[in-house]
Amino acid sequence: MKRKILIIENDVALSKGMVLALKNEDNEFSQVYTLESARSEIKEADFDLIILDVNLPDGNGLNFF
């Protein structure tokens, strides 16, 4: 069973680096760059893990949930 991982990180290179570091046959990734996009993704799918940046262009990741 694949693990669904959501990466919320506005630095595109860092986000891609995380995917590269965690990539294997058991992980499936979604990448978003703003809190607004993250809220939309979470409504569409259930995630097993969320990697969340605390400093995003549209808000503080610590206040996301």
VMD Tcl script that builds the backbone (N, CA, C; Angstrom):
set m [mol new atoms 195]
animate dup $m
set s [atomselect $m all]
$s set {name element resname resid chain x y z} {
  {N N MET 1 A 0.843 -1.180 0.000}
  {CA C MET 1 A 0.000 0.000 0.000}
  {C C MET 1 A 0.892 1.249 0.000}
  {N N LYS 2 A 0.598 2.163 -0.889}
  {CA C LYS 2 A 1.399 3.383 -0.997}
  {C C LYS 2 A 1.040 4.372 0.104}
  {N N ARG 3 A 2.076 5.019 0.630}
  {CA C ARG 3 A 1.871 6.112 1.580}
  {C C ARG 3 A 1.715 7.393 0.782}
  {N N LYS 4 A 0.704 8.175 1.128}
  {CA C LYS 4 A 0.483 9.458 0.460}
  {C C LYS 4 A 1.084 10.562 1.321}
  {N N ILE 5 A 2.015 11.294 0.730}
  {CA C ILE 5 A 2.739 12.341 1.440}
  {C C ILE 5 A 2.468 13.681 0.772}
  {N N LEU 6 A 2.075 14.665 1.565}
  {CA C LEU 6 A 1.860 16.020 1.079}
  {C C LEU 6 A 3.011 16.886 1.566}
  {N N ILE 7 A 3.691 17.548 0.631}
  {CA C ILE 7 A 4.760 18.466 0.975}
  {C C ILE 7 A 4.263 19.883 0.724}
  {N N ILE 8 A 4.249 20.695 1.772}
  {CA C ILE 8 A 3.834 22.094 1.691}
  {C C ILE 8 A 5.088 22.930 1.918}
  {N N GLU 9 A 5.684 23.381 0.837}
  {CA C GLU 9 A 6.973 24.089 0.889}
  {C C GLU 9 A 7.043 25.048 -0.293}
  {N N ASN 10 A 7.262 26.334 -0.028}
  {CA C ASN 10 A 7.273 27.320 -1.107}
  {C C ASN 10 A 8.600 27.381 -1.859}
  {N N ASP 11 A 9.652 26.798 -1.330}
  {CA C ASP 11 A 10.929 26.724 -2.032}
  {C C ASP 11 A 10.882 25.482 -2.935}
  {N N VAL 12 A 10.738 25.712 -4.235}
  {CA C VAL 12 A 10.540 24.610 -5.185}
  {C C VAL 12 A 11.715 23.639 -5.167}
  {N N ALA 13 A 12.929 24.155 -5.138}
  {CA C ALA 13 A 14.109 23.281 -5.133}
  {C C ALA 13 A 14.138 22.408 -3.878}
  {N N LEU 14 A 13.819 22.980 -2.733}
  {CA C LEU 14 A 13.794 22.219 -1.487}
  {C C LEU 14 A 12.706 21.154 -1.527}
  {N N SER 15 A 11.538 21.509 -2.046}
  {CA C SER 15 A 10.438 20.559 -2.171}
  {C C SER 15 A 10.832 19.386 -3.056}
  {N N LYS 16 A 11.444 19.674 -4.188}
  {CA C LYS 16 A 11.891 18.603 -5.088}
  {C C LYS 16 A 12.982 17.758 -4.438}
  {N N GLY 17 A 13.848 18.387 -3.653}
  {CA C GLY 17 A 14.879 17.655 -2.935}
  {C C GLY 17 A 14.304 16.677 -1.922}
  {N N MET 18 A 13.249 17.089 -1.230}
  {CA C MET 18 A 12.598 16.196 -0.276}
  {C C MET 18 A 11.996 14.991 -0.987}
  {N N VAL 19 A 11.367 15.243 -2.123}
  {CA C VAL 19 A 10.797 14.132 -2.898}
  {C C VAL 19 A 11.905 13.179 -3.323}
  {N N LEU 20 A 12.983 13.727 -3.813}
  {CA C LEU 20 A 14.112 12.897 -4.248}
  {C C LEU 20 A 14.666 12.069 -3.087}
  {N N ALA 21 A 14.795 12.675 -1.915}
  {CA C ALA 21 A 15.348 11.975 -0.754}
  {C C ALA 21 A 14.417 10.880 -0.237}
  {N N LEU 22 A 13.111 11.087 -0.342}
  {CA C LEU 22 A 12.133 10.147 0.211}
  {C C LEU 22 A 11.552 9.194 -0.827}
  {N N LYS 23 A 11.937 9.367 -2.075}
  {CA C LYS 23 A 11.340 8.609 -3.168}
  {C C LYS 23 A 11.667 7.122 -3.055}
  {N N ASN 24 A 10.610 6.323 -3.115}
  {CA C ASN 24 A 10.710 4.873 -3.249}
  {C C ASN 24 A 9.362 4.360 -3.735}
  {N N GLU 25 A 9.272 3.063 -3.940}
  {CA C GLU 25 A 8.052 2.502 -4.524}
  {C C GLU 25 A 6.855 2.566 -3.579}
  {N N ASP 26 A 7.090 2.843 -2.304}
  {CA C ASP 26 A 6.000 2.878 -1.328}
  {C C ASP 26 A 5.435 4.276 -1.087}
  {N N ASN 27 A 6.076 5.307 -1.627}
  {CA C ASN 27 A 5.642 6.679 -1.365}
  {C C ASN 27 A 5.097 7.341 -2.626}
  {N N GLU 28 A 4.006 8.062 -2.444}
  {CA C GLU 28 A 3.384 8.854 -3.513}
  {C C GLU 28 A 3.289 10.292 -2.992}
  {N N PHE 29 A 3.727 11.250 -3.795}
  {CA C PHE 29 A 3.841 12.626 -3.328}
  {C C PHE 29 A 2.888 13.579 -4.022}
  {N N SER 30 A 2.433 14.559 -3.248}
  {CA C SER 30 A 1.778 15.751 -3.768}
  {C C SER 30 A 2.568 16.924 -3.230}
  {N N GLN 31 A 2.820 17.903 -4.086}
  {CA C GLN 31 A 3.586 19.073 -3.674}
  {C C GLN 31 A 2.751 20.321 -3.923}
  {N N VAL 32 A 2.670 21.167 -2.901}
  {CA C VAL 32 A 1.996 22.455 -3.035}
  {C C VAL 32 A 2.898 23.516 -2.414}
  {N N TYR 33 A 2.625 24.772 -2.765}
  {CA C TYR 33 A 3.542 25.855 -2.413}
  {C C TYR 33 A 2.902 26.948 -1.563}
  {N N THR 34 A 1.606 26.803 -1.264}
  {CA C THR 34 A 0.902 27.776 -0.426}
  {C C THR 34 A -0.071 27.039 0.496}
  {N N LEU 35 A -0.487 27.712 1.559}
  {CA C LEU 35 A -1.473 27.130 2.465}
  {C C LEU 35 A -2.820 26.955 1.773}
  {N N GLU 36 A -3.173 27.905 0.923}
  {CA C GLU 36 A -4.440 27.804 0.187}
  {C C GLU 36 A -4.467 26.543 -0.667}
  {N N SER 37 A -3.392 26.275 -1.369}
  {CA C SER 37 A -3.310 25.059 -2.182}
  {C C SER 37 A -3.354 23.811 -1.311}
  {N N ALA 38 A -2.713 23.876 -0.161}
  {CA C ALA 38 A -2.701 22.741 0.757}
  {C C ALA 38 A -4.109 22.418 1.252}
  {N N ARG 39 A -4.863 23.435 1.573}
  {CA C ARG 39 A -6.245 23.207 2.023}
  {C C ARG 39 A -7.063 22.512 0.940}
  {N N SER 40 A -6.876 22.895 -0.298}
  {CA C SER 40 A -7.584 22.255 -1.408}
  {C C SER 40 A -7.168 20.793 -1.556}
  {N N GLU 41 A -5.876 20.525 -1.455}
  {CA C GLU 41 A -5.371 19.146 -1.570}
  {C C GLU 41 A -5.929 18.261 -0.465}
  {N N ILE 42 A -5.967 18.787 0.751}
  {CA C ILE 42 A -6.438 17.999 1.885}
  {C C ILE 42 A -7.917 17.663 1.748}
  {N N LYS 43 A -8.686 18.537 1.114}
  {CA C LYS 43 A -10.105 18.254 0.874}
  {C C LYS 43 A -10.278 17.143 -0.151}
  {N N GLU 44 A -9.322 17.006 -1.059}
  {CA C GLU 44 A -9.422 16.043 -2.147}
  {C C GLU 44 A -8.897 14.658 -1.795}
  {N N ALA 45 A -7.979 14.557 -0.836}
  {CA C ALA 45 A -7.345 13.270 -0.553}
  {C C ALA 45 A -6.956 13.173 0.915}
  {N N ASP 46 A -6.805 11.939 1.364}
  {CA C ASP 46 A -6.294 11.668 2.705}
  {C C ASP 46 A -4.793 11.419 2.599}
  {N N PHE 47 A -4.036 12.018 3.485}
  {CA C PHE 47 A -2.587 11.873 3.465}
  {C C PHE 47 A -2.122 11.156 4.725}
  {N N ASP 48 A -1.097 10.352 4.568}
  {CA C ASP 48 A -0.502 9.645 5.687}
  {C C ASP 48 A 0.522 10.513 6.411}
  {N N LEU 49 A 1.117 11.452 5.683}
  {CA C LEU 49 A 2.140 12.316 6.251}
  {C C LEU 49 A 2.071 13.676 5.566}
  {N N ILE 50 A 2.196 14.737 6.355}
  {CA C ILE 50 A 2.270 16.096 5.815}
  {C C ILE 50 A 3.569 16.712 6.306}
  {N N ILE 51 A 4.380 17.172 5.367}
  {CA C ILE 51 A 5.610 17.892 5.680}
  {C C ILE 51 A 5.295 19.360 5.433}
  {N N LEU 52 A 5.356 20.163 6.478}
  {CA C LEU 52 A 4.832 21.524 6.428}
  {C C LEU 52 A 5.900 22.552 6.774}
  {N N ASP 53 A 6.126 23.475 5.864}
  {CA C ASP 53 A 7.013 24.616 6.100}
  {C C ASP 53 A 6.281 25.592 7.027}
  {N N VAL 54 A 7.006 26.210 7.941}
  {CA C VAL 54 A 6.354 27.153 8.849}
  {C C VAL 54 A 6.289 28.566 8.289}
  {N N ASN 55 A 7.095 28.871 7.298}
  {CA C ASN 55 A 7.135 30.224 6.745}
  {C C ASN 55 A 6.705 30.184 5.278}
  {N N LEU 56 A 5.420 30.407 5.035}
  {CA C LEU 56 A 4.866 30.350 3.687}
  {C C LEU 56 A 4.369 31.727 3.262}
  {N N PRO 57 A 4.263 31.954 1.963}
  {CA C PRO 57 A 3.891 33.298 1.491}
  {C C PRO 57 A 2.502 33.764 1.921}
  {N N ASP 58 A 1.599 32.821 2.181}
  {CA C ASP 58 A 0.240 33.227 2.557}
  {C C ASP 58 A -0.105 32.877 4.006}
  {N N GLY 59 A 0.904 32.669 4.847}
  {CA C GLY 59 A 0.611 32.429 6.250}
  {C C GLY 59 A 1.668 31.604 6.938}
  {N N ASN 60 A 1.442 31.416 8.210}
  {CA C ASN 60 A 2.345 30.662 9.066}
  {C C ASN 60 A 1.872 29.204 9.121}
  {N N GLY 61 A 2.750 28.285 8.770}
  {CA C GLY 61 A 2.415 26.869 8.796}
  {C C GLY 61 A 2.008 26.368 10.171}
  {N N LEU 62 A 2.503 27.025 11.240}
  {CA C LEU 62 A 2.135 26.612 12.593}
  {C C LEU 62 A 0.648 26.840 12.882}
  {N N ASN 63 A 0.025 27.741 12.170}
  {CA C ASN 63 A -1.402 28.027 12.343}
  {C C ASN 63 A -2.277 27.349 11.308}
  {N N PHE 64 A -1.722 26.404 10.582}
  {CA C PHE 64 A -2.429 25.786 9.457}
  {C C PHE 64 A -3.648 24.980 9.900}
  {N N PHE 65 A -3.519 24.182 10.946}
  {CA C PHE 65 A -4.628 23.288 11.342}
  {C C PHE 65 A -5.486 23.888 12.369}
}
mol reanalyze $m
mol bondsrecalc $m
mol representation Tube
mol addrep $m
